[in-house]
Amino acid sequence: MSKQTTSGVLLLLVILLVASAIATVLPVGTSRDASLGYSSWCSFAPVSTVILLLTAGVLWVIRQYIRTRLS
């Protein structure tokens, strides 16, 4: 895979992970209560949000490494 293609795929994954992290903390009218005591799409809202954001951060660092270091 070329450097541009890899960078594009990683950027798309980062965007999807950040969007998913935001979606996990959105309050919705479901019967599941999150750990913080409000209704959300994900019952593990604080933990899943942090995991998604950390994964997005790692992929962003890998993307930056590929764009700047590899030739």
Secondary structure, DSSP 8 states (H G I E B T S, - for coil): --HHHHHHHHHHHHHHHHHHHHHHHSB-S-S-B-TTSSBBS-TTHHHHHHHHHHHHHHHHHHHHHHHHT--
